[in-house]
Amino acid sequence: MRRRVSALVAVAMFCSATSAVALEGWERLGARTVAFRADRDTIEIGRNEGRFRSVMLEVDGSAMEMRNVRVVFGNGSVFSPPTRLVFNEGERSRVIDLPGDTQIIRSITFNYRNLGTGEGRATVTIYGR
């Protein structure tokens, strides 16, 4: 029994260490806790956050499907990468490269649906680099 507990602790420590390493060089731009009654949300970012070449999304709290990600830049132009992202609880998306050089991001809007019971909440966090 002790060996099993020790092994589980070692795996948990490894997973948390790799998670921290995976985010090295990324800046947290914002987060939104979403209730699954709505199917669309926006995370406002703003000019003070800086300029970015790529973004990544993370979902905690529940499994969800995300569609129609829409990035609005500081100059008003819009980028909608072809996406249908499926997240298990605690997963991150692939890196989504933004067009052109670095961009100021004004906001990111996304449509979603719960893949669980249809109840509860999830937190969507946006990272930029």
SULSULWO-V163218 format. One line per field, one symbol per residue. ss: DSSP state (a for helix, b for strand, c for the rest). phi: phi as a letter, one per 40 degrees, with the letter a starting at -180 (. if undefined). burial: + if it has 16 or more other C-alpha atoms within 10 Angstrom, else -. A space follows every 10 residues. Layout:
ss=???
phi=???
burial=???
This chain:
ss=caaaaaaaaa aaaaaaaaaa aaccccbbbb bbbbbccccb bbbbccaaac bbcbbbbbbb cccbbbbbbb bbbccccbbc cccbbbbccc bbcccbbccc ccbbbbbbbb bbbbcccccc bbbbbbbbc
phi=.ccccccccc cccccccccc ccccgbbcci aacbccccba abbcbhccch bbbababbbb hacabbbfcb bbcdcgcbbb ccbacbbcdg cbcccbcccg ccbcbcabba caacbbcgbg bbbbbbbba
burial=---------- ---------- ------++++ +--+++---+ +++-+----- ++++++++++ ++++-+++++ ++++------ ----++++-- -+-----+-- --++++++++ ++++------ +++++++++
